[in-house]
């Protein structure tokens, strides 16, 4: 399996670096869009999450009624940490009245096999849309959305084959169908998006950081409690999920009511670097993530680091072009101070809390680091000439 995942990391990274930069040089598409409030990736992401949890309830009913609450028939094929059922009195009472529970057999792995790809791709393009709507439309309407679908599906299927079980062949077929349906959905959603300015103020970028942190926390909750069939963990994670959901709703509400603002050189370079990073990571993101656990970690880290370096180089080329040498020197000082302050606070945010999943610590550290970096950039931009 490691060879397949490593191959996906290298191939998807090469494809992205060769093709994605051309999108930034291309003029935004001229589709007018409809700006329908409901035709947004975050709305459909919420729908997919709802379907995932519905499947978890039906799975629990199936196991309680057909297998007497014993999930070992499938758990023996998968690693430890799966199938913590929510089999309390309320669930058992509801399950006892469910008609023909044997018809719920597809809830074992197969429904999830279809929903995992739209879940991860909708989450990714949601973040991209929050940052840069024109780039979101341009990227999703390009053929890179198909490249991402193939890359993600190949990694999912490679891991699926390694964890071979009686449903593996069915799951691979279902994932292949999802790989066709999901890009079509994303392209349709992008065509409903009306044009919007991509200029972000400091406040909007700060709200973006809060939004991404909150969304990441919710995705991790879904991963633990639903994608690993651990509905029994939901009660323990619910308070944190509620806090994250409130933070997300509040941040998006306030961000939607702010007018586009001007950003100085340092703040613009951060925003530009983030745009480039989201663009370049779109295709290899899942392969790099799975490469840490299922491939060769060194290859995954090297590929991710190289993408980051290319994103930084492209952003600096865009932002610093035409500036006086003196201003570039001042920008370098700003960047050094901001990165040092961000690194210190990000490290503290990671090290002070022990997390069940390392992604939670990385997410918290990255969000804290980003907030500090943009704060330092915004403050120093105001005190320096453009």
N, C-alpha and C positions, 0 to 999 in steps of 0.2 A: 504493500500500500504506500509506503514512504516514497518509492520511486514515482508512482503516479501523482501523488500530491506535490512532490518537488518539481515534477515536470509541469504541472499546472501553474505553480508559482512562477517558474521561469518563463513559460510561454505567455501567460496572461500579462506579466510585467512587460515583456518585450513588445507585445501587441499594443499595450496601452501607451508606452513611451514612443512608439513609432507613429501611432495614429492620433491619439488624443490631442496633442498640441495643435494639430491643424484646426480643431474646432474653435480654439481661442482666436485664431486668425480669421475665422469665417464670420461674416456678418450675421447678426441674429436673424432667425427666420422671420418671414413677413406674415405668418399666419396671425390673424387678428385675435383669435381666442375669444372665449365667451365669458371668462371670469365667473363661471358658476361657482357659488360658494361651496357646494357639495362635491364638485369634481376636483378634489384635491387629493394628493397622495396620503396625507394624514388621515383623511376621512376613511379612505379605503383600507389604510393600515389598521384603524380601529375596528373596521368590519372584519378583517382577517383575524385579528386578535380575538374578537368575539366568537368567531367560528372555531378557533383553536380551543377556547375554553368550553364551548358547547360540546366539542368532540371529547374533551376530557371527562365531562359529566357522563356522556353516553358510554365512554370506555369504562368508567367506574361502575355504571349500571350493568354493563355486560359482564365484567369480572365478578361482581357480587352475585349475579343471578345464574350465570352459566358456569362459572368456575369456583363458586362458593367463596369468593373473596380472595382466592389464591392466584397471584399473578406470576407464579413461577413458570407457567407454561411458556411465557415469552421472556421473563426476566433472566432465565438461564442462558439466553443467547446474547445478552447485553452486559456492559460493565456495571459495577456496583454504583449505587446512587440513583437508580431509576425506580419508578413504580411504588412511591409512597402514597398509598390510596387515601382519599378522604372518605373513610368508611364509618363516619359517625352515625348516630341514630337517625338524624334527618335524612342523610343520603340513603341509608338502608331502607327507611320508610318509603322514600320516593321510588327506590329501585324495586321494591316489592310490588308496586302497582304498575310497573311498566309492562305493557303488552309485548309479547313476542321478543324478548331480549336477545334471542339468538340472531336476529336480523342486524344486530349492532356489531357483528364481527368485523366489518370494515373499519371500525374505530380503532382497531389495533394496528398502528403504524401507517396504514394506507391513506387515511384522510390527511394525516400530518405530512405525509410524503408530498402531497399536492400543495399544501399551504406554506411549507417552509420557504420556498423560493419567493413567492410574493411578499412574505413577511419581511425577509431581509432586504429585498430590492426596494420595497415601498419605504422602509425605514431609511435607507440610504438616500433615496431621491427626496424624501421629506426634508432631511437636513440640507441637502443641496438647494432645494427650493427656498428654504428660509434664508439662505445666504445670498443666492443669486438666481433670480427667477429666469432671466434670459439664458443663463448658462444651463439651467435645468431644462428649459425647453429645447435648447440646441442639442444637448447631450442625449436626452431621451429620444429625440426625433432622429438621431443618427444611428448608424448600424452598430455602434458600440454597445447599445442596449442588448443587442443579440449576442455580441461577444461576451458580455457580462453574464447573460443567461446561460450560455454554453459553459463558461468557466465555472460558475457556481454549481451548475447541475453536475458537471463532471466530478467536482470535488465531493459533492453530496453522494453521488453514486459510488465513488471509490471507497468512501468510508462505509457506505451501506454494504458493499460487497465484502469488505473486511469483517464486518459484524454480521456475517451470513446467518440467516434465520429462515423459517418457512415462508416469510412474506417478502424476501429480498427481491425476487424477480418481479413480483407485482409492483413493489415500490419503485423499482428502476423504470418500469414502463410508465407509471404514474408521474414520476419526476420528469420524464421526457415530455409528457403531455403538458405539464406545468411550464416547462421551458419554452414552449410555443405560445401558450396562452398569456403568460405573465408579461412578456415584452409588448404584446398587442394591447394589453390593458394600460401599461405605462405610457405607450405612445398616444393612446386615446386621451388619457388624462393630460398629457403635456399639451395636446392640441386644444384643450379647453381653457388653458391658462392665458389670461390677458397679459399684455406687456406691462412691465413695471420697472422703475428705476433700480439699479443695482448699487447705488451709492448708500453706504451705511454710516451712520453717525456712531460716536463712541457708545452712546446709550443703547442703540440697536445692537451693536456687537456684544455688549455686556448681556443684554437679554438673549441674544443668540447663544452665548455660553451657558446661561441658565437653562435654556430650552434643550440644548443638546445633552447636558447632564441629566435633566429630568427624563428625557426620552430614553437615554441609555439605561437609567435605573429601571424604568418600566420594561424595557426589552429584556434586561437581566431577570426581572421577576417572571416574565413570560417564559423565559428559557428554563428556569429552575422548576417552576410550578406546573408548566404545561408541556413544553417540548420534551422534558424528561419524564413526563407522566407523574409528576410529584404534586398532585393536587392537594395532598395532605399538608404540604408546606405553605399553602396559601395564607392560612390564618396568621402564621408568624411573619410573613412578608407583607401583609396587607397594610399595616400602619405606614411603613416606609413607602409603599406604592401610592397610598393616598396623598402623602406629603409631596411626592414627586409629581403626581397628576395635578395637584393644585398649583405647584410651581410652574408646571408646563403651561397650564391654561392661563395663569396670570401673566407669564412672560410673553406669550403669543398675543394676548389681548392688548397689553401695553405697547408691544412692538408694532402692531397693526395701526395704532393711533398716532405714531410718530411720523413726522415728515422726514424725507430723505435729508441727510445732513452732509456737511463737508468734513473731510478727514485730512489731516496733515500727512506729511511724507512718511513718517514712521508708522502711523496707524494704517495708512493705505498699503504699505508694504506687508503688514500682517494680514490684512483682508485679501490682498492679492495672492499671498502665499497660500492662504486657506482655500481660495478658489482653485488654484492650480493643484493643490493636494487632493481635494475632493474629485477633481476631474481625472487626475492621473491614477488615483486609487480605485476608481469605479470598477474596472475590470478585474484587477488582481486582489481586491480587498479580502474576499472570502478565502481564496487560496492561501494568502499570506497568513490569515488568522488560523486556518486549520494546519498550515505548515508547522506552526509552533508545537502542536500536540501530536499530529499524525505524520508529519514529514521530518525533514532535517531542520531543527530550529535555526541553525546558523544560516542556511539558505534563505529561510523566511525573513529573518532579521536583516540580512544583507539586502534582499530585494526591497523590503519596506524602507530601509534607510536610504537606498539609492533613489527611490521614488521621491522621498522627502527632499533630498538634495537637489534633484531636478526641479521640483516645485519651487524651492527657494530661489534657485538660479533664474528660473523663468520670471518669478515675481519681481526680483531685483532688477532684471533687465527692463521690465515694463515700468516700474516706479521710478528708478533712478536715472533713466535715460534723459539726457538734457539738463540735469542739475549741475550746478557749479561744483567744482572739487571741494570747496569749503563746506558746502551743504552736505555733500556725501560723507565727508569726514565727521560732521556733527551727527548725521544719521547713524554712522558706525558706533559712535559713543552711546547714542540713544538705544540702539539695538543691544549693545553689550550690557548696559545697565538693566534693560527690561528682561533680557534672557536670564541674567544672573538672579534677579529678584524672583522671576517666575519659576526658575529651577529650584530655588530654595523653598519657596512656599509649596510648590508641587510635590517635592520630596517629603516635606513635612506632612502634607495631606495624605500621602500614601502610607508613610511609616507609622503614623499615630493610630491607625485603625487596622485591625486584622479582618480580612475579608474571606468569605467562603470561596468566591471566585475572584481570581486575580484581575479580571476585567473590571470589576467594580472599583478596585484601587486605582487602576490605570485611568479609568474614566474620571474619578474624583480628582486625581492628581493633574490630569490634562486640563480639566475645566478650571481648576484653581490657577494653574500656571497661565492659561490663556487669559483669564480675567486680570491677573496681575500684569501680564505683558501689555495688554491693550491699555490698562490704566496708566502705566508708566509712559507708554507712547503718546497717549492723548495729552497728559499733563506736560510732557516735555515739548510736544509739537506746538502747544500754545505759547511757549516761551521762546521759541526759536523762529527765525525768519524762514519763509518758504523758498 
